[in-house]
Every structure is written in C-alpha cells, then in structure tokens.
Amino acid sequence: MSRWVNRPDGSNWGDFGEDDQIGRINLITPEKIRGAAAEVKTGERFCLSLPLDMPGGNLLNPRRLPPKLSPTLRSGDRPNMNYNLSQDNPDFIDVICDDVVLLHTQYSSQWDSLAHVGQEFDADGDGINEIVYYNGYRAGVHICGPEDEGGMSVTALGIENMAAAAVQGRGVMIDLEGEFGRDPVIVGYDDLMRVMEKDHVLVEEGDMVCLHTGFAEMIMEMGGNPVKEKLHGSCATLDGRDSRLLNWITDTGLSVLIADNYAVEAHPSRKGEGSCAFLPIHEHCLFKLGIHLGELWHLTPLNRWLKENGRSRFLLTAPPLRLPGAVGSPANPVATV
C-alpha cells in the first residue's frame, strides 16, 4: 500500500480496502439492516440527543463552548429576525426569520470521526514515527491544520464519509447504571461481562453498542448549570487499560461504540507503562479499528423503556451531519422499538 508498510498491532488497516474511510461501519450489511428492522415491535421512537446547548458552560471541556445563535443579516446589516418584507416592497406581507449558528461540533451529543484521534507511528517502516490516522491517512497530507501548506483541510476520514454511509443498524443497550449507580466506577472486562450476563445482553457482529451510565440524564437534571465536581466525578466509564476489554471490542465485531458519558472511557485513563496512549479506547477504536465513537447521548429514557419491556435491542438511526472536512459532528439519533 502506498500509505503504509507497517500497520499497528491489532489493527484492521486495509481489511476493508486500501481507500476505506468508514471502518467497521462496513459490517452493517443489508442483512444486518433487515435484522435491525425486525427489532421494531411497537413503533415507538426515542430521541437520543441532548439539547445541543447542554451540558451548559465549559466546565466539562474548557475548549468546547455552547452554540451561539444569531440572525443572518440583510442589506444594511439589518437583522433577519421578525423582518417584515414590506420594508423592501410594500406589496409583500411576509415576515422572515433566518439564523446562523457558531457550533462546536463535539460540545454535546456527538460522533467522533476517524480523523479525531491519530498517533505517532512508524507506518513507513524506516524507524521514524509519522503522524498517521486510521488506514494510514497522513497528517499534513490528508488531515491538515492551519500551519500546513494550504491551511486547514480534511480530505480523508472527515465525518461526511460516515454520513454518506447512512448510519443505521441494530442498537444494543448495556445498562451500567443499573449495576453501579452513579458512582465513578471504572468498568473492566469482568464487570462488563457480569452486567451483560445478568441482563441477557448479546452483542453480535455489526451491532451498534450503547453504554448507559446515567451521565447525560444527570446533565439534564442540572438544567444547564452543571457542577464541576459532578461532571468529573460521576458515573461509570470503561477501563481502556484492560486488554481483555479491548480484545472484546475487537472480537465482537461491533460496528460503533456509544456512551452517554463524556468520553466512553475513563478520562484520564489509568496510568500505563512506558509510552502509551492517553485515551487507549480512542486509540483502539478510532486509530486501529475504524470504530466511530458516540459520546454524551441521552440514553436514559430508552434504557428505562427497554428494561421495563425486557429488551436490549432496537433499531438505531444515527447519521452525523454531512459536513465535509469536519472531525466531529453533533448527533440527533433516533431509536425505534
């Protein structure tokens, strides 16, 4: 392959083709979609997005700020809000509202693209590390920042590739809050298997796995005025340093991994030995396997319904915005049961 000679241990680079940009979404085949549709029994629907101005403020991540709405402007810088067109032509009686938003794409309920996390790795086999992303796409070539020649641009692995794949499949809920409450527990492989066995949850190839921790529901309860200690000291997170847990992610063939918490995994992770990834599940999923991550989804109402009805599976429709060159996107997923 032209982009790499070595591929990371445990990765699937090239398995879906030299130019693949959607990773394990390839496993959501037409057959899997038909199986997902069969999970619809009542036709009830659940919105799995937080309001996009939640959690409120920037205590969760100081670099990510709430959206700002403002009106578009007409000639003369007149706000296009409750604008009566009779001001331009007395024959018109229409009143117009039109707005623009400044939006941090990963502030609230979101998808991570495969360009969100890369790594320094010797992809060329020459003993020198390069900055590369999933399937060997390169920093400075495919994923460029403002300091690169030509300025900021993302020509590979942008979120538009996920959007064009029309993300839909079988969702599977794993209820961690039901086992651990809202204690700040780091969940390893044994803990996860115990919860899944207790609740009779089965994950199969192509499934879209959702982890319910209660974190997003806690955000809703705080009503846009979050408490820093709660944001950074509540609810279950996955243990990215647990190798058996990482192997489970690989072996199940799950297509995407979603949680209602901040980062799916413990952030920061437990201390590792030597040089290691800051966020090992992000490394394992985004960089090695092409597994998109969903974060801060509002899963509690759906989880409650599933538990009351003895179910864990549902049809999940969850494309991101088709915004070329973005490394993340707000998400407005819909579950149908």
C-alpha positions as CSV (number, residue, x, y, z in Angstrom):
1,M,0.0,0.0,0.0
2,S,1.2,3.5,-0.8
3,R,0.4,5.0,2.6
4,W,2.0,2.4,4.9
5,V,4.3,-0.5,5.1
6,N,3.7,-1.4,8.8
7,R,0.2,-1.4,10.3
8,P,-0.3,-1.2,14.1
9,D,-0.6,-4.4,16.1
10,G,-4.2,-5.4,16.4
11,S,-5.4,-3.1,13.7
12,N,-7.5,-3.9,10.6
13,W,-5.9,-1.4,8.2
14,G,-6.5,-2.5,4.7
15,D,-9.1,-5.2,5.6
16,F,-11.9,-3.1,4.1
17,G,-9.8,-1.9,1.2
18,E,-6.9,0.4,0.6
19,D,-9.0,3.6,0.5
20,D,-11.6,2.7,3.2
21,Q,-12.7,5.6,5.3
22,I,-15.6,4.2,7.3
23,G,-14.0,1.3,9.1
24,R,-16.3,-1.1,10.9
25,I,-19.5,0.5,9.6
26,N,-18.7,-1.8,6.7
27,L,-20.0,-4.6,8.9
28,I,-23.6,-3.1,8.9
29,T,-24.6,-5.1,5.8
30,P,-28.1,-5.1,4.2
31,E,-28.7,-8.4,6.1
32,K,-27.9,-6.6,9.3
33,I,-30.2,-3.8,8.5
34,R,-33.1,-6.2,7.9
35,G,-32.4,-7.8,11.3
36,A,-32.4,-4.4,12.9
37,A,-35.7,-3.5,11.3
38,A,-37.1,-6.7,12.8
39,E,-36.5,-5.3,16.3
40,V,-39.3,-2.8,15.7
41,K,-42.3,-4.1,17.6
42,T,-44.4,-1.1,18.7
43,G,-43.1,1.7,16.5
44,E,-42.4,4.0,19.5
45,R,-39.5,6.4,19.0
46,F,-36.9,7.9,21.3
47,C,-34.7,11.0,20.6
48,L,-31.2,10.1,21.9
49,S,-29.7,13.6,21.7
50,L,-29.3,16.1,24.5
51,P,-30.4,19.6,23.7
52,L,-27.2,20.9,21.9
53,D,-26.7,23.7,24.4
54,M,-26.2,21.0,27.1
55,P,-24.2,20.5,29.4
56,G,-24.0,24.3,29.7
57,G,-20.9,26.4,30.2
58,N,-17.4,24.9,29.5
59,L,-16.7,23.0,32.8
60,L,-16.7,19.7,31.0
61,N,-14.2,20.8,28.4
62,P,-12.8,24.3,28.5
63,R,-12.1,24.3,24.7
64,R,-15.7,23.5,23.8
65,L,-18.4,26.2,24.2
66,P,-22.2,26.2,23.9
67,P,-23.6,27.1,20.5
68,K,-24.3,30.7,19.7
69,L,-27.4,31.6,17.6
70,S,-27.7,34.9,15.8
71,P,-29.7,36.3,12.9
72,T,-28.4,36.4,9.4
73,L,-28.1,40.0,8.1
74,R,-29.9,41.7,5.2
75,S,-28.5,44.7,3.4
76,G,-27.5,47.5,5.7
77,D,-26.7,44.9,8.4
78,R,-30.4,44.7,9.4
79,P,-31.1,41.5,11.4
80,N,-33.1,39.0,9.5
81,M,-35.4,38.2,12.5
82,N,-39.1,39.1,12.5
83,Y,-38.1,41.0,9.4
84,N,-41.1,42.3,7.5
85,L,-40.5,42.2,3.8
86,S,-42.8,45.2,3.4
87,Q,-39.8,47.3,4.3
88,D,-38.3,46.3,1.0
89,N,-41.5,46.2,-1.1
90,P,-44.9,47.4,0.2
91,D,-46.6,44.6,-1.9
92,F,-45.2,41.9,0.4
93,I,-46.7,40.9,3.7
94,D,-44.3,38.1,4.6
95,V,-42.3,38.1,7.9
96,I,-38.9,36.3,7.8
97,C,-36.7,34.7,10.4
98,D,-33.3,33.3,9.4
99,D,-30.4,32.4,11.6
100,V,-26.8,31.3,11.8
101,V,-25.0,29.2,14.5
102,L,-21.5,29.1,15.8
103,L,-21.2,25.4,16.9
104,H,-18.5,23.4,18.5
105,T,-19.2,20.1,16.8
106,Q,-18.3,18.0,19.9
107,Y,-19.9,20.1,22.6
108,S,-22.9,18.0,23.2
109,S,-24.3,14.7,21.8
110,Q,-21.8,13.8,19.1
111,W,-20.0,11.5,16.8
112,D,-16.2,11.3,16.6
113,S,-14.9,10.9,13.1
114,L,-11.9,8.7,12.3
115,A,-9.8,11.9,11.9
116,H,-10.4,12.8,15.6
117,V,-7.5,10.7,17.0
118,G,-4.3,9.6,15.3
119,Q,-0.9,8.6,16.6
120,E,2.8,8.9,16.1
121,F,3.6,5.5,14.4
122,D,6.3,4.1,12.1
123,A,4.0,3.4,9.2
124,D,6.8,3.6,6.6
125,G,9.0,1.0,8.4
126,D,12.0,3.3,8.4
127,G,12.4,3.6,12.2
128,I,10.9,7.1,12.2
129,N,7.4,7.8,13.5
130,E,4.9,9.7,11.4
131,I,1.6,11.2,12.5
132,V,-1.0,8.9,10.9
133,Y,-4.6,8.1,11.3
134,Y,-6.9,5.1,10.6
135,N,-5.8,3.2,7.4
136,G,-2.6,5.2,7.2
137,Y,-4.0,8.6,6.2
138,R,-1.4,11.2,6.9
139,A,-1.2,14.5,8.9
140,G,-0.1,17.3,6.6
141,V,-1.4,15.4,3.6
142,H,-5.0,14.3,4.3
143,I,-5.6,15.9,7.7
144,C,-4.1,19.4,7.6
145,G,-4.1,22.1,10.3
146,P,-3.8,25.9,9.9
147,E,0.0,25.7,9.9
148,D,0.2,23.3,7.0
149,E,0.6,24.4,3.4
150,G,-2.8,25.4,2.1
151,G,-4.2,25.8,5.6
152,M,-6.8,23.7,7.4
153,S,-8.4,20.9,5.4
154,V,-9.5,17.3,6.0
155,T,-9.7,15.4,2.7
156,A,-9.9,11.9,4.2
157,L,-11.7,10.5,7.2
158,G,-13.9,13.5,7.6
159,I,-17.3,13.0,9.2
160,E,-19.0,13.3,5.8
161,N,-17.9,9.8,5.0
162,M,-19.9,8.4,7.9
163,A,-22.9,10.5,7.0
164,A,-22.8,9.2,3.4
165,A,-22.9,5.7,4.7
166,A,-26.4,6.4,6.1
167,V,-25.7,5.1,9.6
168,Q,-28.5,2.8,10.7
169,G,-28.5,-0.6,12.3
170,R,-29.3,-2.7,15.4
171,G,-28.6,-0.9,18.6
172,V,-27.8,-2.9,21.7
173,M,-28.1,-1.3,25.2
174,I,-25.8,-2.3,28.1
175,D,-27.1,-0.7,31.4
176,L,-24.1,0.1,33.5
177,E,-26.0,2.5,35.8
178,G,-28.3,-0.4,36.7
179,E,-25.4,-2.2,38.2
180,F,-23.1,0.6,39.5
181,G,-25.5,3.6,40.1
182,R,-23.8,6.9,39.5
183,D,-20.6,6.0,41.4
184,P,-17.4,6.9,39.4
185,V,-16.6,3.3,38.7
186,I,-14.0,2.2,36.1
187,V,-15.5,-0.8,34.3
188,G,-13.3,-3.6,33.1
189,Y,-14.0,-6.8,31.1
190,D,-15.2,-8.8,34.0
191,D,-17.6,-6.1,35.2
192,L,-19.0,-5.7,31.7
193,M,-19.5,-9.4,31.2
194,R,-21.3,-9.6,34.6
195,V,-23.7,-6.9,33.6
196,M,-24.3,-8.4,30.2
197,E,-24.9,-11.9,31.6
198,K,-27.3,-10.6,34.3
199,D,-29.3,-8.6,31.7
200,H,-29.1,-11.3,29.0
201,V,-27.4,-8.9,26.5
202,L,-25.9,-10.4,23.4
203,V,-23.6,-8.4,21.1
204,E,-23.1,-9.7,17.5
205,E,-21.1,-8.5,14.5
206,G,-22.3,-5.2,13.1
207,D,-24.2,-4.2,16.3
208,M,-24.2,-0.6,17.5
209,V,-23.4,-0.9,21.2
210,C,-24.7,1.7,23.6
211,L,-23.5,2.1,27.2
212,H,-26.0,3.6,29.6
213,T,-24.3,5.2,32.7
214,G,-26.8,7.9,33.7
215,F,-24.3,10.7,33.0
216,A,-26.4,12.5,30.3
217,E,-29.5,12.2,32.5
218,M,-27.5,13.9,35.3
219,I,-26.7,16.7,32.9
220,M,-30.3,17.1,32.1
221,E,-31.1,17.2,35.8
222,M,-28.6,20.1,36.3
223,G,-30.5,22.1,33.7
224,G,-27.7,23.9,32.0
225,N,-25.9,24.8,35.3
226,P,-23.5,21.9,35.8
227,V,-21.5,21.3,38.9
228,K,-17.8,20.7,38.1
229,E,-17.4,18.0,40.8
230,K,-20.3,16.0,39.4
231,L,-19.1,16.3,35.8
232,H,-15.7,15.0,36.7
233,G,-16.6,12.5,39.4
234,S,-19.7,10.6,38.5
235,C,-20.9,7.5,36.6
236,A,-19.3,4.5,35.0
237,T,-16.6,4.7,32.4
238,L,-14.8,1.9,30.5
239,D,-11.2,0.8,31.5
240,G,-9.1,1.4,28.4
241,R,-6.1,-0.2,30.1
242,D,-7.9,-3.6,30.3
243,S,-6.5,-5.6,27.4
244,R,-9.3,-8.2,27.7
245,L,-11.9,-5.4,27.2
246,L,-10.0,-4.1,24.1
247,N,-10.0,-7.7,22.8
248,W,-13.7,-7.9,23.4
249,I,-14.2,-4.8,21.3
250,T,-12.2,-6.4,18.5
251,D,-13.7,-9.9,18.7
252,T,-17.4,-9.0,18.9
253,G,-17.2,-7.1,15.6
254,L,-19.3,-4.3,17.0
255,S,-19.6,-1.5,14.4
256,V,-19.7,1.6,16.6
257,L,-19.4,2.2,20.3
258,I,-21.6,4.8,22.0
259,A,-22.0,6.1,25.6
260,D,-24.0,8.7,27.4
261,N,-20.8,9.9,29.2
262,Y,-18.1,12.3,28.2
263,A,-15.5,10.0,26.6
264,V,-16.8,6.4,26.7
265,E,-13.6,5.5,28.7
266,A,-12.1,6.8,31.9
267,H,-10.6,10.2,31.2
268,P,-7.7,10.4,32.1
269,S,-7.1,6.7,31.8
270,R,-5.3,4.6,34.4
271,K,-1.5,5.0,34.3
272,G,0.1,2.9,31.7
273,E,3.6,1.6,31.3
274,G,6.1,3.4,29.1
275,S,4.9,5.4,26.2
276,C,1.2,4.8,25.8
277,A,-2.0,6.3,24.5
278,F,-3.6,9.0,26.6
279,L,-7.1,7.6,25.7
280,P,-6.5,3.9,24.9
281,I,-10.1,3.1,23.8
282,H,-9.9,6.1,21.4
283,E,-6.6,4.7,20.1
284,H,-8.0,1.2,19.8
285,C,-11.3,2.2,18.1
286,L,-10.6,5.3,16.1
287,F,-7.0,4.7,15.1
288,K,-6.7,0.9,14.9
289,L,-10.1,-0.5,14.0
290,G,-12.1,2.3,12.4
291,I,-14.8,2.2,15.1
292,H,-16.6,5.6,15.4
293,L,-17.3,6.7,18.9
294,G,-20.6,8.4,20.1
295,E,-20.5,10.4,23.3
296,L,-22.9,12.3,25.5
297,W,-26.0,10.6,24.0
298,H,-29.2,10.8,26.1
299,L,-29.9,7.1,26.6
300,T,-31.9,7.1,29.9
301,P,-35.5,7.2,28.6
302,L,-34.8,4.5,26.1
303,N,-32.9,2.4,28.6
304,R,-35.8,2.7,31.0
305,W,-38.3,1.5,28.4
306,L,-36.1,-1.4,27.3
307,K,-35.7,-2.6,30.9
308,E,-39.4,-2.3,31.6
309,N,-40.1,-4.4,28.5
310,G,-37.4,-7.0,29.0
311,R,-35.4,-5.9,25.9
312,S,-32.0,-4.7,25.0
313,R,-32.2,-4.4,21.2
314,F,-33.7,-1.7,18.9
315,L,-33.4,-0.1,15.5
316,L,-31.0,2.8,15.7
317,T,-30.8,5.6,13.0
318,A,-27.9,7.9,13.7
319,P,-26.2,9.7,10.8
320,P,-24.0,12.7,11.6
321,L,-24.1,16.0,9.8
322,R,-22.8,15.7,6.2
323,L,-20.3,18.4,6.8
324,P,-17.2,17.9,4.6
325,G,-13.9,18.2,6.4
326,A,-15.3,18.1,10.0
327,V,-13.6,15.8,12.5
328,G,-16.7,15.5,14.6
329,S,-20.4,16.2,14.4
330,P,-23.5,16.8,16.6
331,A,-25.7,13.7,16.7
332,N,-29.5,13.5,16.8
333,P,-30.0,9.8,16.9
334,V,-33.4,8.1,16.9
335,A,-34.2,4.7,18.4
336,T,-37.3,2.8,17.2
337,V,-38.6,0.0,19.3
